[in-house]
Amino acid sequence: MAVEAIWNGTIIARAEKTLMVEGNHYFPRSSLNEASLVQSDTTTVCPWKGTAHYYTIETGGERNVDAAWYYPEPKEKAAQIKDHVAFWKGVVIREC
């Protein structure tokens, strides 16, 4: 069963397998529609995962600011999410 991340009618990511961490699907980078993602300057820090970096989603002439995040250098306990991206802010995650 595949999992998709959809925003504004566009599939942003589709993967046969995601990693679940704290209730969020982390999609492999290879599953992303990179044309819809714009690097953001925003970062946040999680005590056990490390520093998160963000993407703004742009599709259909609309923007969803900082709606995707990833950990380029996760801490050891979160090493499995390296090269994975998660979504929020109205991005619909569905199994298909």
PDB file of N, CA, C and O in Angstrom:
ATOM      1  N   MET A   1       0.839  -1.173   0.000  1.00  0.00           N
ATOM      2  CA  MET A   1       0.000   0.000   0.000  1.00  0.00           C
ATOM      3  C   MET A   1       0.889   1.243   0.000  1.00  0.00           C
ATOM      4  O   MET A   1       1.822   1.345   0.797  1.00  0.00           O
ATOM      5  N   ALA A   2       0.597   2.178  -0.891  1.00  0.00           N
ATOM      6  CA  ALA A   2       1.373   3.418  -0.985  1.00  0.00           C
ATOM      7  C   ALA A   2       0.777   4.489  -0.068  1.00  0.00           C
ATOM      8  O   ALA A   2      -0.380   4.407   0.343  1.00  0.00           O
ATOM      9  N   VAL A   3       1.590   5.482   0.234  1.00  0.00           N
ATOM     10  CA  VAL A   3       1.167   6.633   1.025  1.00  0.00           C
ATOM     11  C   VAL A   3       1.472   7.877   0.202  1.00  0.00           C
ATOM     12  O   VAL A   3       2.545   7.994  -0.388  1.00  0.00           O
ATOM     13  N   GLU A   4       0.503   8.819   0.167  1.00  0.00           N
ATOM     14  CA  GLU A   4       0.683  10.055  -0.571  1.00  0.00           C
ATOM     15  C   GLU A   4       0.539  11.261   0.346  1.00  0.00           C
ATOM     16  O   GLU A   4      -0.216  11.232   1.318  1.00  0.00           O
ATOM     17  N   ALA A   5       1.270  12.317   0.024  1.00  0.00           N
ATOM     18  CA  ALA A   5       1.113  13.620   0.665  1.00  0.00           C
ATOM     19  C   ALA A   5       0.573  14.559  -0.409  1.00  0.00           C
ATOM     20  O   ALA A   5       1.191  14.734  -1.459  1.00  0.00           O
ATOM     21  N   ILE A   6      -0.598  15.168  -0.135  1.00  0.00           N
ATOM     22  CA  ILE A   6      -1.289  15.968  -1.148  1.00  0.00           C
ATOM     23  C   ILE A   6      -1.604  17.343  -0.573  1.00  0.00           C
ATOM     24  O   ILE A   6      -2.079  17.470   0.555  1.00  0.00           O
ATOM     25  N   TRP A   7      -1.329  18.366  -1.371  1.00  0.00           N
ATOM     26  CA  TRP A   7      -1.733  19.722  -0.995  1.00  0.00           C
ATOM     27  C   TRP A   7      -2.179  20.468  -2.239  1.00  0.00           C
ATOM     28  O   TRP A   7      -1.522  20.412  -3.278  1.00  0.00           O
ATOM     29  N   ASN A   8      -3.293  21.163  -2.128  1.00  0.00           N
ATOM     30  CA  ASN A   8      -3.840  21.979  -3.200  1.00  0.00           C
ATOM     31  C   ASN A   8      -4.041  21.152  -4.477  1.00  0.00           C
ATOM     32  O   ASN A   8      -3.832  21.641  -5.587  1.00  0.00           O
ATOM     33  N   GLY A   9      -4.451  19.891  -4.298  1.00  0.00           N
ATOM     34  CA  GLY A   9      -4.733  19.017  -5.428  1.00  0.00           C
ATOM     35  C   GLY A   9      -3.522  18.406  -6.090  1.00  0.00           C
ATOM     36  O   GLY A   9      -3.662  17.706  -7.093  1.00  0.00           O
ATOM     37  N   THR A  10      -2.326  18.649  -5.556  1.00  0.00           N
ATOM     38  CA  THR A  10      -1.089  18.124  -6.139  1.00  0.00           C
ATOM     39  C   THR A  10      -0.464  17.097  -5.219  1.00  0.00           C
ATOM     40  O   THR A  10      -0.379  17.311  -4.010  1.00  0.00           O
ATOM     41  N   ILE A  11      -0.029  15.988  -5.780  1.00  0.00           N
ATOM     42  CA  ILE A  11       0.700  14.984  -5.005  1.00  0.00           C
ATOM     43  C   ILE A  11       2.122  15.503  -4.817  1.00  0.00           C
ATOM     44  O   ILE A  11       2.872  15.668  -5.779  1.00  0.00           O
ATOM     45  N   ILE A  12       2.475  15.757  -3.559  1.00  0.00           N
ATOM     46  CA  ILE A  12       3.800  16.285  -3.222  1.00  0.00           C
ATOM     47  C   ILE A  12       4.803  15.152  -3.006  1.00  0.00           C
ATOM     48  O   ILE A  12       5.997  15.303  -3.263  1.00  0.00           O
ATOM     49  N   ALA A  13       4.290  14.006  -2.524  1.00  0.00           N
ATOM     50  CA  ALA A  13       5.149  12.833  -2.315  1.00  0.00           C
ATOM     51  C   ALA A  13       4.281  11.586  -2.428  1.00  0.00           C
ATOM     52  O   ALA A  13       3.098  11.601  -2.090  1.00  0.00           O
ATOM     53  N   ARG A  14       4.896  10.505  -2.911  1.00  0.00           N
ATOM     54  CA  ARG A  14       4.222   9.201  -2.982  1.00  0.00           C
ATOM     55  C   ARG A  14       5.272   8.136  -2.752  1.00  0.00           C
ATOM     56  O   ARG A  14       6.282   8.078  -3.454  1.00  0.00           O
ATOM     57  N   ALA A  15       5.021   7.284  -1.749  1.00  0.00           N
ATOM     58  CA  ALA A  15       6.002   6.254  -1.399  1.00  0.00           C
ATOM     59  C   ALA A  15       5.311   4.953  -1.036  1.00  0.00           C
ATOM     60  O   ALA A  15       4.204   4.950  -0.497  1.00  0.00           O
ATOM     61  N   GLU A  16       5.966   3.863  -1.334  1.00  0.00           N
ATOM     62  CA  GLU A  16       5.474   2.548  -0.930  1.00  0.00           C
ATOM     63  C   GLU A  16       5.702   2.324   0.561  1.00  0.00           C
ATOM     64  O   GLU A  16       4.997   1.543   1.200  1.00  0.00           O
ATOM     65  N   LYS A  17       6.708   3.027   1.108  1.00  0.00           N
ATOM     66  CA  LYS A  17       7.027   2.857   2.519  1.00  0.00           C
ATOM     67  C   LYS A  17       7.457   4.204   3.093  1.00  0.00           C
ATOM     68  O   LYS A  17       8.284   4.905   2.510  1.00  0.00           O
ATOM     69  N   THR A  18       6.886   4.551   4.235  1.00  0.00           N
ATOM     70  CA  THR A  18       7.296   5.753   4.968  1.00  0.00           C
ATOM     71  C   THR A  18       7.741   5.319   6.358  1.00  0.00           C
ATOM     72  O   THR A  18       7.487   4.189   6.775  1.00  0.00           O
ATOM     73  N   LEU A  19       8.392   6.205   7.057  1.00  0.00           N
ATOM     74  CA  LEU A  19       8.764   5.953   8.452  1.00  0.00           C
ATOM     75  C   LEU A  19       7.826   6.757   9.340  1.00  0.00           C
ATOM     76  O   LEU A  19       7.628   7.949   9.107  1.00  0.00           O
ATOM     77  N   MET A  20       7.249   6.124  10.349  1.00  0.00           N
ATOM     78  CA  MET A  20       6.368   6.828  11.278  1.00  0.00           C
ATOM     79  C   MET A  20       7.166   7.226  12.513  1.00  0.00           C
ATOM     80  O   MET A  20       7.748   6.379  13.190  1.00  0.00           O
ATOM     81  N   VAL A  21       7.185   8.518  12.794  1.00  0.00           N
ATOM     82  CA  VAL A  21       7.859   9.054  13.978  1.00  0.00           C
ATOM     83  C   VAL A  21       6.917  10.094  14.591  1.00  0.00           C
ATOM     84  O   VAL A  21       6.532  11.060  13.933  1.00  0.00           O
ATOM     85  N   GLU A  22       6.564   9.887  15.821  1.00  0.00           N
ATOM     86  CA  GLU A  22       5.681  10.802  16.551  1.00  0.00           C
ATOM     87  C   GLU A  22       4.402  11.112  15.774  1.00  0.00           C
ATOM     88  O   GLU A  22       3.938  12.252  15.754  1.00  0.00           O
ATOM     89  N   GLY A  23       3.840  10.084  15.134  1.00  0.00           N
ATOM     90  CA  GLY A  23       2.583  10.238  14.412  1.00  0.00           C
ATOM     91  C   GLY A  23       2.697  10.875  13.039  1.00  0.00           C
ATOM     92  O   GLY A  23       1.678  11.129  12.396  1.00  0.00           O
ATOM     93  N   ASN A  24       3.911  11.140  12.573  1.00  0.00           N
ATOM     94  CA  ASN A  24       4.124  11.747  11.259  1.00  0.00           C
ATOM     95  C   ASN A  24       4.753  10.751  10.300  1.00  0.00           C
ATOM     96  O   ASN A  24       5.661  10.005  10.666  1.00  0.00           O
ATOM     97  N   HIS A  25       4.255  10.749   9.061  1.00  0.00           N
ATOM     98  CA  HIS A  25       4.865   9.956   7.998  1.00  0.00           C
ATOM     99  C   HIS A  25       6.074  10.720   7.470  1.00  0.00           C
ATOM    100  O   HIS A  25       5.944  11.867   7.040  1.00  0.00           O
ATOM    101  N   TYR A  26       7.223  10.106   7.498  1.00  0.00           N
ATOM    102  CA  TYR A  26       8.429  10.667   6.891  1.00  0.00           C
ATOM    103  C   TYR A  26       8.647   9.947   5.559  1.00  0.00           C
ATOM    104  O   TYR A  26       8.851   8.733   5.520  1.00  0.00           O
ATOM    105  N   PHE A  27       8.600  10.716   4.476  1.00  0.00           N
ATOM    106  CA  PHE A  27       8.712  10.178   3.130  1.00  0.00           C
ATOM    107  C   PHE A  27      10.167  10.197   2.679  1.00  0.00           C
ATOM    108  O   PHE A  27      10.877  11.171   2.931  1.00  0.00           O
ATOM    109  N   PRO A  28      10.623   9.130   2.013  1.00  0.00           N
ATOM    110  CA  PRO A  28      11.987   9.156   1.465  1.00  0.00           C
ATOM    111  C   PRO A  28      12.128  10.315   0.469  1.00  0.00           C
ATOM    112  O   PRO A  28      11.203  10.605  -0.290  1.00  0.00           O
ATOM    113  N   ARG A  29      13.270  10.960   0.480  1.00  0.00           N
ATOM    114  CA  ARG A  29      13.521  12.087  -0.422  1.00  0.00           C
ATOM    115  C   ARG A  29      13.261  11.700  -1.882  1.00  0.00           C
ATOM    116  O   ARG A  29      12.803  12.528  -2.670  1.00  0.00           O
ATOM    117  N   SER A  30      13.548  10.463  -2.240  1.00  0.00           N
ATOM    118  CA  SER A  30      13.364  10.004  -3.623  1.00  0.00           C
ATOM    119  C   SER A  30      11.896   9.987  -4.042  1.00  0.00           C
ATOM    120  O   SER A  30      11.604   9.902  -5.235  1.00  0.00           O
ATOM    121  N   SER A  31      10.968  10.067  -3.092  1.00  0.00           N
ATOM    122  CA  SER A  31       9.535  10.014  -3.412  1.00  0.00           C
ATOM    123  C   SER A  31       8.917  11.402  -3.608  1.00  0.00           C
ATOM    124  O   SER A  31       7.728  11.510  -3.907  1.00  0.00           O
ATOM    125  N   LEU A  32       9.709  12.461  -3.441  1.00  0.00           N
ATOM    126  CA  LEU A  32       9.184  13.823  -3.467  1.00  0.00           C
ATOM    127  C   LEU A  32       9.002  14.378  -4.875  1.00  0.00           C
ATOM    128  O   LEU A  32       9.743  14.040  -5.797  1.00  0.00           O
ATOM    129  N   ASN A  33       8.001  15.235  -5.015  1.00  0.00           N
ATOM    130  CA  ASN A  33       7.826  16.059  -6.203  1.00  0.00           C
ATOM    131  C   ASN A  33       8.605  17.344  -5.913  1.00  0.00           C
ATOM    132  O   ASN A  33       8.025  18.332  -5.463  1.00  0.00           O
ATOM    133  N   GLU A  34       9.891  17.331  -6.163  1.00  0.00           N
ATOM    134  CA  GLU A  34      10.780  18.435  -5.779  1.00  0.00           C
ATOM    135  C   GLU A  34      10.405  19.755  -6.446  1.00  0.00           C
ATOM    136  O   GLU A  34      10.744  20.820  -5.930  1.00  0.00           O
ATOM    137  N   ALA A  35       9.711  19.705  -7.585  1.00  0.00           N
ATOM    138  CA  ALA A  35       9.329  20.933  -8.279  1.00  0.00           C
ATOM    139  C   ALA A  35       8.356  21.769  -7.448  1.00  0.00           C
ATOM    140  O   ALA A  35       8.228  22.971  -7.678  1.00  0.00           O
ATOM    141  N   SER A  36       7.671  21.150  -6.488  1.00  0.00           N
ATOM    142  CA  SER A  36       6.698  21.855  -5.650  1.00  0.00           C
ATOM    143  C   SER A  36       7.301  22.376  -4.353  1.00  0.00           C
ATOM    144  O   SER A  36       6.607  23.032  -3.576  1.00  0.00           O
ATOM    145  N   LEU A  37       8.571  22.099  -4.102  1.00  0.00           N
ATOM    146  CA  LEU A  37       9.193  22.457  -2.830  1.00  0.00           C
ATOM    147  C   LEU A  37      10.240  23.552  -3.005  1.00  0.00           C
ATOM    148  O   LEU A  37      11.107  23.476  -3.876  1.00  0.00           O
ATOM    149  N   VAL A  38      10.139  24.572  -2.154  1.00  0.00           N
ATOM    150  CA  VAL A  38      11.092  25.687  -2.172  1.00  0.00           C
ATOM    151  C   VAL A  38      11.742  25.761  -0.796  1.00  0.00           C
ATOM    152  O   VAL A  38      11.052  25.820   0.222  1.00  0.00           O
ATOM    153  N   GLN A  39      13.056  25.756  -0.769  1.00  0.00           N
ATOM    154  CA  GLN A  39      13.792  25.814   0.494  1.00  0.00           C
ATOM    155  C   GLN A  39      13.414  27.067   1.280  1.00  0.00           C
ATOM    156  O   GLN A  39      13.317  28.159   0.721  1.00  0.00           O
ATOM    157  N   SER A  40      13.203  26.893   2.582  1.00  0.00           N
ATOM    158  CA  SER A  40      12.893  28.002   3.487  1.00  0.00           C
ATOM    159  C   SER A  40      14.115  28.287   4.346  1.00  0.00           C
ATOM    160  O   SER A  40      14.997  27.439   4.484  1.00  0.00           O
ATOM    161  N   ASP A  41      14.165  29.471   4.919  1.00  0.00           N
ATOM    162  CA  ASP A  41      15.239  29.812   5.858  1.00  0.00           C
ATOM    163  C   ASP A  41      14.905  29.374   7.282  1.00  0.00           C
ATOM    164  O   ASP A  41      15.744  29.490   8.175  1.00  0.00           O
ATOM    165  N   THR A  42      13.695  28.875   7.504  1.00  0.00           N
ATOM    166  CA  THR A  42      13.238  28.499   8.844  1.00  0.00           C
ATOM    167  C   THR A  42      13.943  27.247   9.346  1.00  0.00           C
ATOM    168  O   THR A  42      14.133  26.284   8.603  1.00  0.00           O
ATOM    169  N   THR A  43      14.327  27.275  10.613  1.00  0.00           N
ATOM    170  CA  THR A  43      14.830  26.083  11.305  1.00  0.00           C
ATOM    171  C   THR A  43      14.210  26.054  12.697  1.00  0.00           C
ATOM    172  O   THR A  43      13.860  27.091  13.261  1.00  0.00           O
ATOM    173  N   THR A  44      14.081  24.846  13.239  1.00  0.00           N
ATOM    174  CA  THR A  44      13.665  24.656  14.628  1.00  0.00           C
ATOM    175  C   THR A  44      14.527  23.546  15.200  1.00  0.00           C
ATOM    176  O   THR A  44      15.181  22.811  14.461  1.00  0.00           O
ATOM    177  N   VAL A  45      14.523  23.430  16.519  1.00  0.00           N
ATOM    178  CA  VAL A  45      15.352  22.417  17.165  1.00  0.00           C
ATOM    179  C   VAL A  45      14.476  21.477  17.987  1.00  0.00           C
ATOM    180  O   VAL A  45      13.654  21.912  18.794  1.00  0.00           O
ATOM    181  N   CYS A  46      14.669  20.202  17.767  1.00  0.00           N
ATOM    182  CA  CYS A  46      14.036  19.154  18.565  1.00  0.00           C
ATOM    183  C   CYS A  46      15.123  18.554  19.459  1.00  0.00           C
ATOM    184  O   CYS A  46      16.208  18.241  18.968  1.00  0.00           O
ATOM    185  N   PRO A  47      14.861  18.386  20.756  1.00  0.00           N
ATOM    186  CA  PRO A  47      15.898  17.890  21.656  1.00  0.00           C
ATOM    187  C   PRO A  47      16.457  16.518  21.277  1.00  0.00           C
ATOM    188  O   PRO A  47      17.632  16.243  21.523  1.00  0.00           O
ATOM    189  N   TRP A  48      15.639  15.663  20.688  1.00  0.00           N
ATOM    190  CA  TRP A  48      16.158  14.319  20.387  1.00  0.00           C
ATOM    191  C   TRP A  48      16.385  14.064  18.902  1.00  0.00           C
ATOM    192  O   TRP A  48      17.079  13.108  18.556  1.00  0.00           O
ATOM    193  N   LYS A  49      15.817  14.891  18.001  1.00  0.00           N
ATOM    194  CA  LYS A  49      16.024  14.686  16.564  1.00  0.00           C
ATOM    195  C   LYS A  49      17.072  15.621  15.987  1.00  0.00           C
ATOM    196  O   LYS A  49      17.754  15.256  15.029  1.00  0.00           O
ATOM    197  N   GLY A  50      17.220  16.814  16.543  1.00  0.00           N
ATOM    198  CA  GLY A  50      18.200  17.755  16.033  1.00  0.00           C
ATOM    199  C   GLY A  50      17.549  18.984  15.428  1.00  0.00           C
ATOM    200  O   GLY A  50      16.446  19.364  15.820  1.00  0.00           O
ATOM    201  N   THR A  51      18.227  19.608  14.475  1.00  0.00           N
ATOM    202  CA  THR A  51      17.741  20.833  13.842  1.00  0.00           C
ATOM    203  C   THR A  51      16.959  20.496  12.578  1.00  0.00           C
ATOM    204  O   THR A  51      17.478  19.870  11.653  1.00  0.00           O
ATOM    205  N   ALA A  52      15.693  20.926  12.559  1.00  0.00           N
ATOM    206  CA  ALA A  52      14.830  20.724  11.396  1.00  0.00           C
ATOM    207  C   ALA A  52      14.963  21.909  10.454  1.00  0.00           C
ATOM    208  O   ALA A  52      15.083  23.056  10.886  1.00  0.00           O
ATOM    209  N   HIS A  53      14.939  21.617   9.175  1.00  0.00           N
ATOM    210  CA  HIS A  53      14.904  22.630   8.126  1.00  0.00           C
ATOM    211  C   HIS A  53      13.576  22.469   7.396  1.00  0.00           C
ATOM    212  O   HIS A  53      12.975  21.395   7.436  1.00  0.00           O
ATOM    213  N   TYR A  54      13.112  23.528   6.727  1.00  0.00           N
ATOM    214  CA  TYR A  54      11.768  23.533   6.158  1.00  0.00           C
ATOM    215  C   TYR A  54      11.740  23.833   4.672  1.00  0.00           C
ATOM    216  O   TYR A  54      12.655  24.439   4.113  1.00  0.00           O
ATOM    217  N   TYR A  55      10.649  23.385   4.048  1.00  0.00           N
ATOM    218  CA  TYR A  55      10.309  23.738   2.674  1.00  0.00           C
ATOM    219  C   TYR A  55       8.958  24.435   2.677  1.00  0.00           C
ATOM    220  O   TYR A  55       8.094  24.115   3.494  1.00  0.00           O
ATOM    221  N   THR A  56       8.774  25.372   1.780  1.00  0.00           N
ATOM    222  CA  THR A  56       7.469  25.927   1.463  1.00  0.00           C
ATOM    223  C   THR A  56       6.968  25.180   0.232  1.00  0.00           C
ATOM    224  O   THR A  56       7.719  24.961  -0.718  1.00  0.00           O
ATOM    225  N   ILE A  57       5.699  24.792   0.254  1.00  0.00           N
ATOM    226  CA  ILE A  57       5.100  24.104  -0.887  1.00  0.00           C
ATOM    227  C   ILE A  57       4.468  25.158  -1.794  1.00  0.00           C
ATOM    228  O   ILE A  57       3.705  26.007  -1.333  1.00  0.00           O
ATOM    229  N   GLU A  58       4.789  25.097  -3.077  1.00  0.00           N
ATOM    230  CA  GLU A  58       4.205  25.995  -4.072  1.00  0.00           C
ATOM    231  C   GLU A  58       3.584  25.148  -5.170  1.00  0.00           C
ATOM    232  O   GLU A  58       4.270  24.393  -5.858  1.00  0.00           O
ATOM    233  N   THR A  59       2.255  25.290  -5.322  1.00  0.00           N
ATOM    234  CA  THR A  59       1.554  24.560  -6.371  1.00  0.00           C
ATOM    235  C   THR A  59       0.226  25.247  -6.650  1.00  0.00           C
ATOM    236  O   THR A  59      -0.401  25.795  -5.744  1.00  0.00           O
ATOM    237  N   GLY A  60      -0.193  25.215  -7.895  1.00  0.00           N
ATOM    238  CA  GLY A  60      -1.464  25.822  -8.275  1.00  0.00           C
ATOM    239  C   GLY A  60      -1.527  27.311  -7.998  1.00  0.00           C
ATOM    240  O   GLY A  60      -2.605  27.857  -7.767  1.00  0.00           O
ATOM    241  N   GLY A  61      -0.375  27.974  -8.019  1.00  0.00           N
ATOM    242  CA  GLY A  61      -0.338  29.407  -7.768  1.00  0.00           C
ATOM    243  C   GLY A  61      -0.482  29.796  -6.306  1.00  0.00           C
ATOM    244  O   GLY A  61      -0.636  30.977  -5.992  1.00  0.00           O
ATOM    245  N   GLU A  62      -0.432  28.810  -5.402  1.00  0.00           N
ATOM    246  CA  GLU A  62      -0.553  29.088  -3.971  1.00  0.00           C
ATOM    247  C   GLU A  62       0.677  28.583  -3.230  1.00  0.00           C
ATOM    248  O   GLU A  62       1.404  27.711  -3.707  1.00  0.00           O
ATOM    249  N   ARG A  63       0.889  29.160  -2.046  1.00  0.00           N
ATOM    250  CA  ARG A  63       2.038  28.795  -1.200  1.00  0.00           C
ATOM    251  C   ARG A  63       1.564  28.310   0.166  1.00  0.00           C
ATOM    252  O   ARG A  63       0.635  28.874   0.744  1.00  0.00           O
ATOM    253  N   ASN A  64       2.193  27.285   0.666  1.00  0.00           N
ATOM    254  CA  ASN A  64       1.963  26.782   2.022  1.00  0.00           C
ATOM    255  C   ASN A  64       3.328  26.860   2.721  1.00  0.00           C
ATOM    256  O   ASN A  64       4.164  25.964   2.598  1.00  0.00           O
ATOM    257  N   VAL A  65       3.522  27.951   3.451  1.00  0.00           N
ATOM    258  CA  VAL A  65       4.825  28.291   4.021  1.00  0.00           C
ATOM    259  C   VAL A  65       5.232  27.290   5.109  1.00  0.00           C
ATOM    260  O   VAL A  65       4.465  26.990   6.024  1.00  0.00           O
ATOM    261  N   ASP A  66       6.452  26.788   4.981  1.00  0.00           N
ATOM    262  CA  ASP A  66       7.055  25.879   5.969  1.00  0.00           C
ATOM    263  C   ASP A  66       6.184  24.654   6.259  1.00  0.00           C
ATOM    264  O   ASP A  66       6.085  24.217   7.406  1.00  0.00           O
ATOM    265  N   ALA A  67       5.559  24.107   5.229  1.00  0.00           N
ATOM    266  CA  ALA A  67       4.642  22.977   5.401  1.00  0.00           C
ATOM    267  C   ALA A  67       5.327  21.619   5.335  1.00  0.00           C
ATOM    268  O   ALA A  67       4.675  20.590   5.513  1.00  0.00           O
ATOM    269  N   ALA A  68       6.627  21.600   5.082  1.00  0.00           N
ATOM    270  CA  ALA A  68       7.384  20.347   5.055  1.00  0.00           C
ATOM    271  C   ALA A  68       8.679  20.556   5.827  1.00  0.00           C
ATOM    272  O   ALA A  68       9.262  21.640   5.800  1.00  0.00           O
ATOM    273  N   TRP A  69       9.121  19.515   6.512  1.00  0.00           N
ATOM    274  CA  TRP A  69      10.371  19.635   7.259  1.00  0.00           C
ATOM    275  C   TRP A  69      11.196  18.364   7.148  1.00  0.00           C
ATOM    276  O   TRP A  69      10.694  17.281   6.848  1.00  0.00           O
ATOM    277  N   TYR A  70      12.485  18.549   7.404  1.00  0.00           N
ATOM    278  CA  TYR A  70      13.424  17.426   7.344  1.00  0.00           C
ATOM    279  C   TYR A  70      14.610  17.729   8.259  1.00  0.00           C
ATOM    280  O   TYR A  70      14.835  18.872   8.656  1.00  0.00           O
ATOM    281  N   TYR A  71      15.345  16.693   8.575  1.00  0.00           N
ATOM    282  CA  TYR A  71      16.529  16.806   9.431  1.00  0.00           C
ATOM    283  C   TYR A  71      17.748  16.388   8.607  1.00  0.00           C
ATOM    284  O   TYR A  71      17.988  15.193   8.438  1.00  0.00           O
ATOM    285  N   PRO A  72      18.522  17.348   8.090  1.00  0.00           N
ATOM    286  CA  PRO A  72      19.666  16.976   7.258  1.00  0.00           C
ATOM    287  C   PRO A  72      20.757  16.230   8.030  1.00  0.00           C
ATOM    288  O   PRO A  72      21.465  15.398   7.463  1.00  0.00           O
ATOM    289  N   GLU A  73      20.888  16.527   9.313  1.00  0.00           N
ATOM    290  CA  GLU A  73      21.876  15.868  10.167  1.00  0.00           C
ATOM    291  C   GLU A  73      21.205  15.475  11.479  1.00  0.00           C
ATOM    292  O   GLU A  73      21.482  16.076  12.517  1.00  0.00           O
ATOM    293  N   PRO A  74      20.316  14.464  11.445  1.00  0.00           N
ATOM    294  CA  PRO A  74      19.615  14.104  12.681  1.00  0.00           C
ATOM    295  C   PRO A  74      20.563  13.536  13.728  1.00  0.00           C
ATOM    296  O   PRO A  74      21.620  12.988  13.416  1.00  0.00           O
ATOM    297  N   LYS A  75      20.147  13.688  14.981  1.00  0.00           N
ATOM    298  CA  LYS A  75      20.915  13.089  16.064  1.00  0.00           C
ATOM    299  C   LYS A  75      20.852  11.569  15.955  1.00  0.00           C
ATOM    300  O   LYS A  75      20.016  11.020  15.238  1.00  0.00           O
ATOM    301  N   GLU A  76      21.743  10.903  16.672  1.00  0.00           N
ATOM    302  CA  GLU A  76      21.885   9.448  16.567  1.00  0.00           C
ATOM    303  C   GLU A  76      20.565   8.699  16.780  1.00  0.00           C
ATOM    304  O   GLU A  76      20.272   7.750  16.052  1.00  0.00           O
ATOM    305  N   LYS A  77      19.774   9.111  17.760  1.00  0.00           N
ATOM    306  CA  LYS A  77      18.513   8.411  18.043  1.00  0.00           C
ATOM    307  C   LYS A  77      17.490   8.549  16.923  1.00  0.00           C
ATOM    308  O   LYS A  77      16.539   7.770  16.853  1.00  0.00           O
ATOM    309  N   ALA A  78      17.676   9.530  16.047  1.00  0.00           N
ATOM    310  CA  ALA A  78      16.743   9.763  14.940  1.00  0.00           C
ATOM    311  C   ALA A  78      17.404   9.507  13.584  1.00  0.00           C
ATOM    312  O   ALA A  78      16.905   9.969  12.558  1.00  0.00           O
ATOM    313  N   ALA A  79      18.497   8.793  13.570  1.00  0.00           N
ATOM    314  CA  ALA A  79      19.267   8.597  12.339  1.00  0.00           C
ATOM    315  C   ALA A  79      18.422   8.030  11.191  1.00  0.00           C
ATOM    316  O   ALA A  79      18.713   8.293  10.025  1.00  0.00           O
ATOM    317  N   GLN A  80      17.393   7.265  11.509  1.00  0.00           N
ATOM    318  CA  GLN A  80      16.576   6.632  10.464  1.00  0.00           C
ATOM    319  C   GLN A  80      15.821   7.644   9.605  1.00  0.00           C
ATOM    320  O   GLN A  80      15.408   7.301   8.497  1.00  0.00           O
ATOM    321  N   ILE A  81      15.626   8.883  10.074  1.00  0.00           N
ATOM    322  CA  ILE A  81      14.869   9.864   9.286  1.00  0.00           C
ATOM    323  C   ILE A  81      15.757  10.736   8.392  1.00  0.00           C
ATOM    324  O   ILE A  81      15.259  11.642   7.724  1.00  0.00           O
ATOM    325  N   LYS A  82      17.041  10.474   8.378  1.00  0.00           N
ATOM    326  CA  LYS A  82      17.918  11.203   7.446  1.00  0.00           C
ATOM    327  C   LYS A  82      17.421  10.920   6.026  1.00  0.00           C
ATOM    328  O   LYS A  82      17.059   9.789   5.702  1.00  0.00           O
ATOM    329  N   ASP A  83      17.406  11.942   5.194  1.00  0.00           N
ATOM    330  CA  ASP A  83      16.938  11.844   3.804  1.00  0.00           C
ATOM    331  C   ASP A  83      15.444  11.530   3.709  1.00  0.00           C
ATOM    332  O   ASP A  83      14.993  10.912   2.745  1.00  0.00           O
ATOM    333  N   HIS A  84      14.682  11.962   4.718  1.00  0.00           N
ATOM    334  CA  HIS A  84      13.216  11.823   4.725  1.00  0.00           C
ATOM    335  C   HIS A  84      12.587  13.176   5.033  1.00  0.00           C
ATOM    336  O   HIS A  84      13.193  14.014   5.700  1.00  0.00           O
ATOM    337  N   VAL A  85      11.359  13.381   4.538  1.00  0.00           N
ATOM    338  CA  VAL A  85      10.638  14.643   4.704  1.00  0.00           C
ATOM    339  C   VAL A  85       9.236  14.355   5.232  1.00  0.00           C
ATOM    340  O   VAL A  85       8.584  13.405   4.798  1.00  0.00           O
ATOM    341  N   ALA A  86       8.776  15.185   6.175  1.00  0.00           N
ATOM    342  CA  ALA A  86       7.431  15.073   6.728  1.00  0.00           C
ATOM    343  C   ALA A  86       6.649  16.346   6.414  1.00  0.00           C
ATOM    344  O   ALA A  86       7.226  17.368   6.043  1.00  0.00           O
ATOM    345  N   PHE A  87       5.318  16.267   6.570  1.00  0.00           N
ATOM    346  CA  PHE A  87       4.437  17.367   6.178  1.00  0.00           C
ATOM    347  C   PHE A  87       3.428  17.685   7.265  1.00  0.00           C
ATOM    348  O   PHE A  87       3.113  16.851   8.113  1.00  0.00           O
ATOM    349  N   TRP A  88       2.919  18.942   7.217  1.00  0.00           N
ATOM    350  CA  TRP A  88       1.847  19.387   8.099  1.00  0.00           C
ATOM    351  C   TRP A  88       1.160  20.577   7.453  1.00  0.00           C
ATOM    352  O   TRP A  88       1.274  20.757   6.240  1.00  0.00           O
ATOM    353  N   LYS A  89       0.452  21.394   8.218  1.00  0.00           N
ATOM    354  CA  LYS A  89      -0.212  22.611   7.730  1.00  0.00           C
ATOM    355  C   LYS A  89      -1.175  22.344   6.587  1.00  0.00           C
ATOM    356  O   LYS A  89      -1.129  23.013   5.555  1.00  0.00           O
ATOM    357  N   GLY A  90      -2.046  21.364   6.776  1.00  0.00           N
ATOM    358  CA  GLY A  90      -3.079  21.093   5.778  1.00  0.00           C
ATOM    359  C   GLY A  90      -2.694  20.132   4.689  1.00  0.00           C
ATOM    360  O   GLY A  90      -3.515  19.843   3.818  1.00  0.00           O
ATOM    361  N   VAL A  91      -1.478  19.623   4.699  1.00  0.00           N
ATOM    362  CA  VAL A  91      -1.093  18.604   3.722  1.00  0.00           C
ATOM    363  C   VAL A  91      -1.794  17.308   4.139  1.00  0.00           C
ATOM    364  O   VAL A  91      -1.639  16.839   5.266  1.00  0.00           O
ATOM    365  N   VAL A  92      -2.558  16.747   3.219  1.00  0.00           N
ATOM    366  CA  VAL A  92      -3.318  15.530   3.484  1.00  0.00           C
ATOM    367  C   VAL A  92      -2.439  14.322   3.217  1.00  0.00           C
ATOM    368  O   VAL A  92      -1.831  14.199   2.154  1.00  0.00           O
ATOM    369  N   ILE A  93      -2.382  13.434   4.199  1.00  0.00           N
ATOM    370  CA  ILE A  93      -1.652  12.173   4.054  1.00  0.00           C
ATOM    371  C   ILE A  93      -2.695  11.076   3.894  1.00  0.00           C
ATOM    372  O   ILE A  93      -3.577  10.910   4.737  1.00  0.00           O
ATOM    373  N   ARG A  94      -2.583  10.331   2.799  1.00  0.00           N
ATOM    374  CA  ARG A  94      -3.573   9.255   2.589  1.00  0.00           C
ATOM    375  C   ARG A  94      -2.883   7.987   2.123  1.00  0.00           C
ATOM    376  O   ARG A  94      -1.875   8.015   1.416  1.00  0.00           O
ATOM    377  N   GLU A  95      -3.464   6.882   2.543  1.00  0.00           N
ATOM    378  CA  GLU A  95      -2.985   5.573   2.088  1.00  0.00           C
ATOM    379  C   GLU A  95      -3.829   5.188   0.894  1.00  0.00           C
ATOM    380  O   GLU A  95      -5.048   5.357   0.898  1.00  0.00           O
ATOM    381  N   CYS A  96      -3.175   4.673  -0.122  1.00  0.00           N
ATOM    382  CA  CYS A  96      -3.900   4.284  -1.334  1.00  0.00           C
ATOM    383  C   CYS A  96      -3.399   2.955  -1.879  1.00  0.00           C
ATOM    384  O   CYS A  96      -3.900   2.477  -2.897  1.00  0.00           O
TER     385      CYS A  96
END
